[in-house]
Structure formats: C-alpha cells, structure tokens
C-alpha cells in the first residue's frame, strides 16, 4: 500500500543521522519515538527492514508498519498517503544522494539537521513536507524573503528537540567565513507559541543579528529586540532582548564606535512593555524611536510592511522621530498606551 520510496523519504526526513546499510539492505537511524534516550547522538537503534515492511526500535521496542510510521511522521491521512505513494517518482538512491548533499551543507552551530530555506536543492528534497511548506508561507506572508535587510539564510529543523518546527534566524559574525555565532527561532504553530513564541540558543553568549549587514555609510545603528523587525530597516540589528549584554556592547564599541545607537521597539501606543521600557531608556539618556500617533494602529515595523506591501522602512523616518533627553520625555508624555 505504501511505496518503499515514500517510507525511505520519510525515514530520512524524520530520523536523526539516517543511513543505509548495503550489506543487510536495511535503514537505520535514531528513533523518532524515543529519541534514543541517554544515547542520543551516539547510537542508531531504529531500523527499517523493507523486505518485511516494518520498522523496529531496539531501545524502546516500538514496532510500526510502514503505513503507521508514515502516518505518525507526516500526519497524512490514508488517502493522502496512497496518493503520495503513486506520485513517488524518485528512486531510493536519488533520495539518499540528496540527503547526503544537504547534510554536508549544514553548519554545526544550527539546530540539529537544519534545512536552509533559501537553498533550492534542499527545498526540492522537502517539497512535499507540510512543515516546510508552512515555513515558506510564513516567510512569504511576512515578506521575510524580500525584506531590505534580510540575512543570507533562514533555517528550519524538523527534528531538533528544542527548536523543532520553528523558523531559525542565524546571527552571523563579521568574518568572511560567515560563521553562525548564535540563533533565535520563531514558532510556526500556535501550540508551540503557547510554550514560547521565540527561543534562543541555550548555553551560549548572545551575539547580534545582522551585525554583518551594518553599513558605514549610515551614521546610525538601530537596536531592535527581534530579528523580524530588524529585517525591514537598513543598519538595523536585533539583540534577542531589548537590553544589550556586555558582549553585545563590546561588539558595537569595537567595530562601530562612531555610530549613533537608536532603540526601535514595538509601538508604544499599543504595547505596554514597549511603553514602559521606553521611559526607562529615556531616563538613561538613550535615543529612542517614538512612534507617531498617525501610526498608532500598527504593532511593529513588520506589520506596517506586510499591510502596506513594502519591504523597507526608510531609516531617515526613524531618525526624524527619534528623541532623547528632555525632548524625548516630552514626546513620550503625549503617548496614551491603549494596552492596560
């Protein structure tokens, strides 16, 4: 009922470190059900035996038919699986070759088995995967693929324990090798948003998103909390938090000592956290973008761009509406935050 090609493709998508054993004609990888327990990353005890049409884990003892396995991993119904099986034109060797190709291009600094959402070769391998489709739709609907300050790549992991099914924003260094120093992921689905809309790389110092895209021709660096808004403003970076860490401060002072720093947050008219943070920043004599009243209906820069179908907020507009000291406090006093 289920084509071997579809089972193999699902196996390689959903099992960590999948491999094919020619001498036994079997496939093995880390179990997508028990995740190998304490042996994760060390052992592969989940087997697919095409001759017998079943899958078995020697760690948790789970046994699955090929149909149940594909159902569990893809969420597809029986009619969808049958239709997909009929459409499978790629040979098993093609699937294995493409898997090897995309795995070689994945930096270790990213979530496990990350897919480059800007790489057509990798996308071809995952063209029927629902989560990949949802991620691409998310990127398109939020205009992240056309934003003026977009990073070189965006990523997605289907298997990482922490960052699974989340769009991953890489924080590159300033060197030519474009090494990923840090990353933050954004949930695609509501059930994951309820846990946390954004998650950052654990056990790592925060770096600065889009530090590698700062131009010396613009005298300002715009500090934002999250990567998405930073993609729509030239010379804008994200801190993965509104207050810079010591490491982030040192990076800015070392590489861009002559630039003026301006904080750009969510709209103070509609976001209480931004409203309160703005006051604290102004009290510290920092320069802050104060949202004009005529834009009080928008939550953030990304919402302006998606609704107006534009890919850039002119940085001169941000500069014109940025204030500090007494002028900043006077502008701030005119805001009436709508959020209780």
Residue pairs with C-beta under 8 A, 6 or more apart in sequence:
1 66
1 67
1 81
1 82
1 85
2 66
2 67
2 70
2 81
2 82
2 85
3 85
3 86
3 88
4 50
4 66
4 92
5 85
5 88
5 90
5 91
5 92
5 95
6 70
6 81
6 84
6 85
6 88
7 48
7 50
7 66
7 69
7 70
8 27
8 48
8 92
8 95
8 96
9 88
9 90
9 95
10 69
10 70
10 73
10 74
11 18
11 27
11 29
11 48
11 55
11 69
12 18
12 29
12 95
12 96
12 99
13 73
13 126
13 129
13 158
14 32
14 73
14 158
14 159
15 29
15 30
15 31
15 32
15 46
15 159
16 29
16 30
16 32
16 35
16 40
16 41
16 112
16 113
16 159
17 29
17 30
17 41
17 44
18 27
18 28
18 29
18 44
18 99
19 27
19 28
19 29
19 44
20 26
20 27
20 92
20 96
21 27
21 28
25 50
25 51
26 47
26 48
26 49
26 50
27 47
27 48
27 50
28 44
28 45
28 46
28 47
28 48
29 44
29 46
30 36
30 40
30 41
30 43
30 44
30 45
30 46
31 45
31 46
31 57
31 59
31 60
31 62
32 46
32 73
32 159
33 46
33 57
33 60
33 62
33 72
34 57
34 59
34 60
34 62
35 161
36 42
36 43
36 44
36 45
36 59
37 59
37 60
39 45
39 59
43 59
45 57
45 58
45 59
46 55
46 56
46 57
46 58
46 59
47 55
47 56
47 57
47 58
48 55
48 66
48 69
49 55
49 56
53 65
53 66
54 63
54 64
54 65
54 66
55 63
55 64
55 65
55 66
55 69
56 62
56 63
56 64
57 63
64 72
67 78
67 81
70 76
70 81
71 77
71 78
71 81
74 81
74 129
74 130
75 130
76 84
84 128
95 125
98 121
98 124
98 125
99 125
101 121
101 122
102 115
102 116
102 119
102 121
102 122
102 125
103 113
105 116
105 119
105 122
106 113
106 114
106 116
107 114
107 179
107 180
109 170
109 179
109 180
109 181
109 183
110 155
110 157
110 168
110 170
110 180
110 183
111 155
111 157
111 160
111 162
111 163
111 164
111 168
111 183
111 185
112 157
112 159
112 160
112 161
113 157
113 158
113 159
113 160
114 155
114 156
114 157
114 160
114 168
115 122
115 123
115 126
115 132
115 155
115 156
115 157
115 158
116 122
116 153
116 154
116 155
117 123
117 132
117 135
117 136
117 139
117 153
117 154
117 155
117 156
117 167
118 145
118 152
118 153
118 154
119 153
123 132
123 136
126 132
129 158
131 156
131 158
131 165
131 188
132 156
132 158
134 188
134 189
135 156
135 167
135 188
138 144
138 167
138 188
139 145
139 154
139 167
141 306
142 228
142 302
142 306
143 232
143 302
143 305
143 306
143 309
143 311
144 150
144 154
144 228
144 231
146 311
147 231
147 232
147 305
147 311
147 312
148 231
148 232
148 233
148 234
148 311
148 312
149 210
149 213
149 230
149 231
149 232
149 233
149 234
149 235
149 236
149 312
150 231
151 169
151 170
151 172
151 209
151 210
151 213
151 227
151 231
152 170
152 172
152 178
153 170
154 167
154 168
154 169
154 170
155 167
155 168
155 170
155 183
156 165
156 166
156 167
156 168
157 163
157 164
157 165
157 166
157 168
158 164
158 165
162 199
162 202
163 185
163 199
165 187
165 188
165 189
165 192
166 185
166 186
166 187
166 188
166 192
166 199
167 185
167 186
167 188
168 183
168 184
168 185
169 183
169 184
169 185
169 186
169 209
169 227
169 228
169 238
170 180
170 182
170 183
171 180
171 181
171 182
171 183
171 184
171 206
171 207
171 208
171 209
171 210
171 211
171 240
172 178
172 179
172 180
172 181
172 210
172 211
172 212
173 179
173 181
173 207
173 211
173 212
174 211
174 212
174 255
178 212
181 207
182 200
182 201
182 204
182 205
182 206
182 207
182 240
183 200
183 201
184 198
184 199
184 200
184 201
184 209
184 226
184 227
184 238
184 240
185 198
185 199
185 200
186 197
186 198
186 226
186 227
186 228
187 193
187 195
187 196
187 197
187 198
187 199
198 226
198 240
200 206
200 240
205 245
205 247
206 239
206 240
206 241
206 245
206 247
206 248
207 247
207 248
207 251
208 237
208 238
208 239
208 248
208 251
208 252
209 227
209 230
209 237
209 238
209 239
209 240
210 227
210 230
210 231
210 236
210 237
210 238
211 237
211 251
211 255
213 235
213 237
214 221
214 235
214 237
214 255
214 256
214 259
215 234
215 235
216 256
218 234
218 235
218 315
219 258
219 259
219 260
220 235
220 259
220 260
220 261
220 262
220 315
220 318
220 319
221 235
221 236
221 237
221 252
221 256
221 259
221 260
221 261
221 262
222 230
222 233
222 235
222 236
222 237
222 262
222 263
222 264
222 289
222 315
222 318
223 236
223 237
223 239
223 242
223 244
223 261
223 262
223 263
223 264
224 230
224 233
224 236
224 237
224 238
224 239
224 263
224 264
224 265
224 301
225 238
225 239
225 240
225 241
225 242
225 265
225 266
226 238
226 240
227 238
227 240
228 302
229 236
229 238
229 264
229 266
229 300
229 301
229 302
230 236
230 237
230 238
231 302
232 301
232 302
232 304
232 305
232 311
232 312
232 313
233 264
233 301
233 312
233 313
233 315
233 318
234 312
234 315
235 259
235 315
236 264
236 315
239 245
239 248
242 263
242 265
242 277
244 252
252 259
252 261
260 287
261 286
261 287
262 287
262 288
262 289
262 318
262 319
262 322
263 278
263 281
263 286
263 287
263 288
263 289
264 288
264 289
264 301
264 318
265 271
265 274
265 277
265 278
265 288
265 289
266 273
266 274
266 299
266 300
267 274
267 291
267 295
267 296
267 298
267 299
267 300
268 274
268 275
268 278
268 290
268 291
268 332
268 335
268 337
269 275
269 291
269 293
269 295
269 296
269 335
269 336
269 337
269 338
270 296
270 297
270 298
270 299
270 337
270 338
270 339
271 299
271 337
271 339
272 337
272 339
272 340
275 335
275 337
275 339
278 288
278 290
278 332
279 332
281 288
282 288
282 323
282 324
282 325
282 328
282 329
282 332
285 324
285 325
286 324
287 322
287 323
287 324
287 328
288 322
288 323
288 324
288 328
289 318
289 321
289 322
290 321
290 322
290 323
290 328
290 331
290 332
290 335
291 298
291 321
291 335
292 321
293 334
295 304
296 338
298 304
298 307
301 313
304 310
304 313
305 311
305 312
305 313
323 330
323 331
323 332
